[in-house]
Amino acid sequence: MQFSFPRIPSVLAVAAALVLTIPSSAQASHDDNGTDPDNRNQAVKGFSLTSNGSTAMGYGKAELERSVITTSWGGGDIEVYDGAYGDTKWHGRTDCTNWNALWTSCDIIRVRFNTSYSKSLNQWKSLGCHEFGHTGDLGHRYASTDTDNNSCMRIEIWPMHYDQHDLNAIAAGT
């Protein structure tokens, strides 16, 4: 019996057809790949925050409330810190400090605001919106994916709100 390999162009055509038929969600290109919330109700607590850190936390929490995620005060889900972390090239950081037992979502998400950089009040609010967007599993946006410059998930400018694309992505992912 003689065996022959399929022709490469045929295999590539089939693979391309399969990729094009796979449905995608709004979140797929906007997922932060690291802080999937464990549910749609997140309790927030700040730890020894400066006035600017408190402003950023309050504004970020309020912006997250515009999505399908509800928030409350008291902690347990989102822990917020600020400090002079130095010239780190980042103004804020969000990461998971406690994954659930199956490693599929985050039980405790840590948000850190870097006070080493001078920012206006509106920039602090934008930073809060941005970092709390990560708690809703949003990734960064760029000029090519935010052509109207209105998403606080942009990293090179300071918008203060989630746009409809962001809100749809949060709804699709939680």
C-alpha positions as CSV (number, residue, x, y, z in Angstrom):
1,M,0.0,0.0,0.0
2,Q,1.4,3.4,-1.0
3,F,0.9,6.3,1.4
4,S,0.9,9.9,0.1
5,F,0.8,13.2,2.0
6,P,-2.0,15.7,1.3
7,R,-1.0,18.6,-0.8
8,I,0.1,21.5,1.4
9,P,-2.1,24.1,-0.3
10,S,-5.2,21.9,0.3
11,V,-4.3,21.6,4.0
12,L,-3.7,25.3,4.4
13,A,-7.0,26.1,2.7
14,V,-8.9,23.8,5.0
15,A,-7.1,25.3,8.1
16,A,-7.9,28.9,7.0
17,A,-11.5,28.0,6.4
18,L,-11.8,26.5,9.9
19,V,-10.2,29.6,11.5
20,L,-12.6,31.9,9.6
21,T,-15.6,30.0,10.8
22,I,-14.7,30.0,14.5
23,P,-16.9,32.6,16.3
24,S,-15.2,35.3,18.3
25,S,-16.4,37.4,21.1
26,A,-15.8,41.1,21.8
27,Q,-13.5,40.1,24.6
28,A,-11.2,37.9,22.5
29,S,-8.9,40.8,21.4
30,H,-9.5,42.8,24.6
31,D,-8.8,40.2,27.3
32,D,-6.0,41.0,29.8
33,N,-5.2,37.2,30.1
34,G,-4.7,37.3,33.8
35,T,-7.3,38.8,36.1
36,D,-10.6,37.0,35.2
37,P,-13.0,37.9,38.0
38,D,-14.6,35.0,39.8
39,N,-18.1,36.5,39.5
40,R,-20.1,39.6,38.7
41,N,-20.1,40.9,42.3
42,Q,-16.8,42.3,43.5
43,A,-16.1,43.7,47.0
44,V,-13.5,46.5,47.0
45,K,-11.2,47.5,49.9
46,G,-8.4,50.1,49.9
47,F,-5.4,49.8,52.2
48,S,-3.7,52.9,53.7
49,L,-4.4,54.9,50.5
50,T,-3.2,58.5,49.8
51,S,-5.9,61.0,48.8
52,N,-5.0,60.4,45.1
53,G,-5.2,56.6,45.6
54,S,-8.6,57.0,47.2
55,T,-9.8,59.1,44.3
56,A,-8.5,56.6,41.7
57,M,-10.1,53.7,43.6
58,G,-13.5,55.4,44.0
59,Y,-13.6,56.5,40.4
60,G,-12.5,53.1,39.1
61,K,-15.2,51.4,41.2
62,A,-17.8,53.8,39.9
63,E,-16.8,53.1,36.3
64,L,-16.8,49.3,36.9
65,E,-20.4,49.8,38.1
66,R,-21.4,51.0,34.6
67,S,-20.7,47.4,33.4
68,V,-22.5,44.2,34.3
69,I,-20.2,43.9,37.4
70,T,-21.6,45.3,40.7
71,T,-19.3,46.4,43.4
72,S,-19.5,46.9,47.2
73,W,-17.2,48.1,49.8
74,G,-15.6,45.8,52.3
75,G,-13.0,43.8,50.5
76,G,-12.4,40.2,49.6
77,D,-12.3,40.5,45.8
78,I,-10.4,43.7,44.8
79,E,-7.6,45.0,47.1
80,V,-6.3,48.4,46.3
81,Y,-2.9,49.8,47.4
82,D,-0.8,52.8,46.5
83,G,2.8,53.7,47.1
84,A,6.0,55.2,45.7
85,Y,7.1,52.2,43.7
86,G,9.7,54.3,41.9
87,D,10.5,54.9,38.3
88,T,8.9,51.6,37.2
89,K,7.5,52.9,33.8
90,W,4.1,52.0,35.1
91,H,1.5,54.2,36.8
92,G,-0.7,51.3,37.9
93,R,-0.6,47.5,38.1
94,T,-3.3,44.9,38.4
95,D,-2.6,41.2,39.1
96,C,-4.2,38.1,40.7
97,T,-2.9,37.2,44.1
98,N,-5.3,34.3,44.8
99,W,-6.6,32.0,42.0
100,N,-9.6,29.8,42.6
101,A,-9.0,26.1,43.2
102,L,-9.4,25.3,39.4
103,W,-7.1,28.1,38.3
104,T,-9.9,29.4,36.1
105,S,-10.6,32.8,37.7
106,C,-9.2,35.1,40.3
107,D,-10.6,35.2,43.9
108,I,-8.5,38.2,44.9
109,I,-7.3,40.9,42.5
110,R,-4.7,43.4,43.6
111,V,-4.6,46.9,42.2
112,R,-1.6,49.1,42.8
113,F,-1.3,52.8,42.0
114,N,2.2,54.2,41.7
115,T,2.4,57.6,43.5
116,S,6.0,58.2,42.2
117,Y,4.6,60.1,39.1
118,S,2.9,63.4,39.3
119,K,-0.6,63.3,37.8
120,S,-3.6,65.6,37.5
121,L,-6.9,64.8,39.3
122,N,-8.4,63.6,35.9
123,Q,-5.3,61.4,35.3
124,W,-5.8,59.8,38.7
125,K,-9.4,59.1,37.7
126,S,-8.4,57.7,34.3
127,L,-5.9,55.5,36.0
128,G,-8.6,54.2,38.4
129,C,-10.8,53.5,35.5
130,H,-8.0,51.7,33.6
131,E,-6.9,49.5,36.5
132,F,-10.4,48.6,37.5
133,G,-11.0,47.7,33.8
134,H,-8.3,45.0,34.3
135,T,-10.3,43.7,37.3
136,G,-13.2,43.2,34.8
137,D,-10.7,41.3,32.5
138,L,-10.2,44.1,30.0
139,G,-6.8,44.3,28.3
140,H,-5.1,47.4,26.8
141,R,-6.5,49.3,23.9
142,Y,-4.4,51.0,21.2
143,A,-5.0,53.7,18.6
144,S,-5.8,50.9,16.1
145,T,-8.6,49.5,18.3
146,D,-9.8,52.8,19.9
147,T,-10.0,55.1,16.9
148,D,-12.3,57.6,18.7
149,N,-9.8,57.9,21.6
150,N,-12.5,57.4,24.3
151,S,-11.5,54.3,26.2
152,C,-9.7,54.5,29.5
153,M,-8.1,51.2,28.6
154,R,-5.8,53.2,26.2
155,I,-2.3,53.3,27.6
156,E,-0.8,56.3,25.9
157,I,-3.6,58.8,26.6
158,W,-5.9,59.5,29.6
159,P,-9.6,59.1,28.8
160,M,-11.8,58.7,31.8
161,H,-14.5,56.2,30.9
162,Y,-15.1,52.8,29.4
163,D,-16.5,53.0,25.9
164,Q,-19.3,50.7,24.6
165,H,-16.6,48.3,23.2
166,D,-15.2,47.9,26.7
167,L,-18.6,47.4,28.3
168,N,-19.5,44.8,25.7
169,A,-16.2,43.0,26.4
170,I,-16.8,42.9,30.1
171,A,-20.3,41.5,29.5
172,A,-19.0,38.9,27.2
173,G,-16.3,37.7,29.5
174,T,-18.0,37.4,32.9
